Amino acid sequence: MIHLFTSQQHSVVESPLTSLPAPHTSVRVDVNLKRVFDFGVALMAVIFVLSWLTPLLALLIRLESRGPVFFKQLRTGCNGRPFYCLKFRSMRLNNDSDTRQATAGDPRVTRIGAFMRRNNLDELPQFINVLRGEMSVVGPRPHMLLHTEVYAQAIDHFMARHCVCPGITGWAQINGYRGETTELSAMEKRVEADMWYLHNWSLELDVRIVCRTLGMWLGPQPNAY
């Protein structure tokens, strides 16, 4: 059990899940229970989805542009340790993929890449990261190393997000805080949402976030580009 916080904190995000219990005064994340949940979900995703989807997407990716099927990028992980976050490659090969976020109408994005991004398919290889123990199914999203350095200086508690493994989805994402961030205030809201999640963690909350995410993945997301 890892002790995270000792002071009371109130919800900062309104969402369809706000019927959850009030914030605890002393929060503990059961990392063993969370790891069992993560491993089970990730294993099912790899067996029942990635096993057949990867060859299909690999063919389409290779037909449209040269380069590898997978894109890996150093991101900030648990306790600030960097790791290679995996994605299906959605862009043409370029020199600034480690410093520039994708934007609306980004010319680097391929046609199959745009389709994958709209439908959240490019993130699916991160279930491999989960199996490796580098990520969690649910948690704060990992950022590029450069962004971590900038936001750690600008936003209070930013590095506190890294007391757990980063997630494929999270409380911030299901509340609309995803995609490109052009203003510091937008990232501050994400951090607030992440801190709310950490302060209110439970296995039930993770299950609800996963269910909510699956519902959202059935349709394209406005900030996925």
C-alpha positions, 0 to 999 in steps of 0.5 A: 500500500502506498500512502499518497495524501493526508489532507482532504481535497474536494472534487474539481471536475464535474462529470457523469461520475460525480456520484462517486463517494466523497474524497477520503481524508487518507488515501491509499493506492493498493498497487498490488490490486491495481496491478492484477487488474491492469494485467488482466485487462491488458492481457485480454486486450492483447489476445482479443484485439491486438492479435488480429488488429496489428497485422491489419493496421501494419499493412495499411501503415506500411502501404501509405508511408515508409517507416516502422509500424510502431512509434516509440517515444520517451515519456515520463513514467512512475517516480519520474523514470522515463520509458518508451511509450508505444503507439501505432505510427500515425505520422510520416517520419519527421525530426520533431516528433519528440517535441511537437504535439499533433495539431488539427490538420497536422501535415505530418499525419497520414490518412490511416494515421488520422483514422487511427487517431480519430478512433483511438486505435493508435494508443492500443499498443500501450497495453504492451506497456501495461504488461511490462509494468511501465503503464497502468490501464487507468492513470494520469497520461504520460507526457514527453520529457520536454513537456514534463520539464516545462510543466514541472516548473510551471504547475504546482503538484505536477510531479505528484502525478508520477507517484503511480504508473501513467495510464492509457486512459484516466479521469482527466481524459473522460472529462474532456481534458485530452489532446493538444494544450495551447494554454497553461490553464488547460494543463492545470485543469488536467493536473487538478483532475489527475490529483482528484483521481489519485486522492479518490482512487479505488478499484471501482473507480478504475472500472468505471473509468474503463467502462466510460472510456469504452463508451467514448471509444465507440465514436470519434473524439473531437480533440483526437487528431 
